């Protein structure tokens, strides 16, 4: 919970479409700077981009909506899974893709 009593969540979003090699990760990191979220974004071997963000539920929802809007012509689909926040992150970073 935040100091205001808001529920903290972790959202794992997977973006599909033309999302690699187009500045998606850099844009996501830039957008994250405007929101009270922490986490990471990385390219996946299957051509998707995975983003993990933690924060107050409404703030994370607004962040993910802003990312999708910023990259809307390129995003074909976005899947989001929610779970309790872990508090594992202190900032927002671009990570390198997982080994194949």
C-alpha positions as CSV (number, residue, x, y, z in Angstrom):
1,X,0.0,0.0,0.0
2,X,1.1,3.6,-0.6
3,X,1.0,6.2,2.0
4,X,-2.5,7.2,0.6
5,X,-3.7,3.6,1.1
6,X,-3.6,2.8,-2.6
7,X,-2.9,-0.8,-3.6
8,X,0.5,-1.4,-5.1
9,X,0.6,-3.8,-8.1
10,X,3.0,-5.4,-10.5
11,X,1.9,-5.4,-14.1
12,X,3.7,-7.5,-16.7
13,X,2.8,-6.3,-20.2
14,X,3.7,-8.0,-23.4
15,X,3.5,-5.9,-26.5
16,X,3.2,-7.5,-29.9
17,X,3.4,-6.0,-33.4
18,X,6.3,-4.1,-35.0
19,X,7.8,-3.4,-31.6
20,X,11.5,-4.2,-31.9
21,X,14.0,-2.0,-33.7
22,X,11.7,1.1,-33.6
23,X,12.7,2.8,-30.3
24,X,10.0,1.1,-28.3
25,X,12.2,0.4,-25.2
26,X,13.7,4.0,-25.2
27,X,10.2,5.4,-25.6
28,X,8.9,3.3,-22.7
29,X,11.8,4.4,-20.5
30,X,11.1,8.1,-21.4
31,X,7.3,7.7,-20.7
32,X,8.1,6.0,-17.4
33,X,9.8,9.2,-16.3
34,X,6.4,11.0,-16.2
35,X,4.8,8.4,-13.9
36,X,5.5,7.1,-10.4
37,X,6.4,3.6,-11.6
38,X,9.5,1.4,-11.3
39,X,10.5,-1.6,-13.4
40,X,12.1,-2.5,-16.7
41,X,11.5,-3.1,-20.4
42,X,13.3,-5.6,-22.7
43,X,13.0,-7.2,-26.2
44,X,12.1,-10.9,-26.1
45,X,13.4,-13.5,-28.5
46,X,9.9,-14.1,-30.0
47,X,9.8,-10.5,-31.3
48,X,7.6,-9.1,-28.5
49,X,8.6,-6.5,-25.9
50,X,8.0,-7.3,-22.2
51,X,7.5,-4.5,-19.7
52,X,7.3,-5.0,-15.9
53,X,6.1,-2.0,-13.9
54,X,5.2,-1.6,-10.3
55,X,3.4,1.2,-8.5
56,X,-0.1,2.3,-7.5
57,X,-2.7,0.5,-9.6
58,X,-4.1,3.6,-11.3
59,X,-0.6,5.0,-12.0
60,X,0.6,1.8,-13.6
61,X,-2.6,1.6,-15.7
62,X,-2.0,5.2,-16.9
63,X,1.7,4.5,-17.6
64,X,0.8,1.4,-19.8
65,X,-1.9,3.3,-21.6
66,X,0.6,6.1,-22.3
67,X,3.1,3.6,-23.7
68,X,0.5,2.1,-25.9
69,X,-0.6,5.5,-27.1
70,X,2.9,6.6,-27.8
71,X,3.6,3.5,-29.9
72,X,0.0,2.9,-31.1
73,X,0.6,2.5,-34.9
74,X,3.1,-0.3,-34.1
75,X,1.3,-2.2,-31.3
76,X,-1.0,-4.9,-32.6
77,X,-1.7,-6.5,-29.1
78,X,-0.9,-5.9,-25.5
79,X,-1.4,-8.6,-22.8
80,X,-1.3,-7.6,-19.2
81,X,-0.9,-9.8,-16.1
82,X,-1.3,-8.4,-12.6
83,X,0.2,-9.5,-9.4
84,X,1.1,-8.0,-6.0
85,X,4.0,-5.6,-6.1
86,X,7.4,-6.9,-4.8
87,X,9.1,-3.6,-4.3
88,X,12.1,-5.1,-6.1
89,X,12.7,-2.0,-8.3
90,X,13.9,1.5,-7.5
91,X,13.9,3.0,-11.0
92,X,13.0,2.2,-14.6
93,X,15.5,0.6,-16.9
94,X,16.0,-0.9,-20.3
95,X,17.2,-4.5,-20.0
96,X,18.9,-6.6,-22.7
97,X,16.9,-9.5,-24.2
98,X,17.0,-12.9,-22.7
99,X,19.4,-15.5,-24.3
100,X,17.8,-17.7,-26.9
